[in-house]
Amino acid sequence: MERKKILLRLDPVVHDALARWASDELRSTNSQIEFLLRRALSEAGRLPDGVGRMRPRGRPRKTPQDDEHEEGADDGDAGAPG
């Protein structure tokens, strides 16, 4: 599902506070805003049924494909004359 893009204007002080809070929670500022909006919708009884789940916070977990890519990245100079 494609994500909606919006322009959001914030007071710089509010943005800075959100960015610090997001960092503390290991989220991007954008993810923190979405998290807070979802929580507010839920508490107000307005979160629609069937809404998709948010990606877990923090860095995505490595997959076996990521490990293969990293191993291949170190082989770039293998066999090259030194």
N, C-alpha and C positions, 0 to 999 in steps of 0.2 A: 504494500500500500504506500502510495506516495505521500510524503508529509507536506502539510500546508506551510507556506512561508508567509510571514507577516512582518510588517515594519512596526516596531514598538519603540516609542519615545519614552525615555525615563529621565527623571532627575538624576544628574550624575552622582549625587550622594547615595541615592537609592541603588543605582547600578553598582557602585563600589561595594555597598553592603551586601548585595546579592552575590557579587563575584567572590567576596571573602567567604560567605556562607557556603556557596557552591564548592569552593576549594576545600573547606573543612569537611564537606560531605563527599569528596571525591567525585564531584559532578562538574560538568560544564555549566556556565551561567545559563545557557539555553535550557539544559536539562533540569536545572534547579527551578527555573520559572515554570516549566511544564509540570514538574512534581508538585509545586505549590498550587498551581491552578487545578490539577487533578484532585488534590486533597480538599481544596475549597469546594469544588463541585460535589465531591463525595459527601462532605459534611453538610452541604445544603440540600442533599438528596437530588442533585441534578446531574450526576455522572451517568451518561447513557449506558444501558446494557450493551454488552458486546464491545465495549471500548478495548482497544489493544493494550497489551501490557507494555510498560516502559522497560527499556534495556536496563539490566542491573548496573548499579553505580560502579565506578572504578574502570580500570582498563579491561578490554575484552580478554577472555582467557585464550591462551595459545591453543592452536589446533595442531594435529600432527602435520598438516600441510605447512604451517608456520615454521615448524622445526626443520622440515626438508628445505624450505627456502633459505633459512639461516645457514644451514650446512653448505648449500650451494654458493652462497654469497662469499664464503671464505676461500673458495677454490678459484677465484678469479685469476690469480697469478700462478696457479699450480702448473708446473712444466715450462714456465717461461724462463728464458735464459737470465741468469743473474749476474 
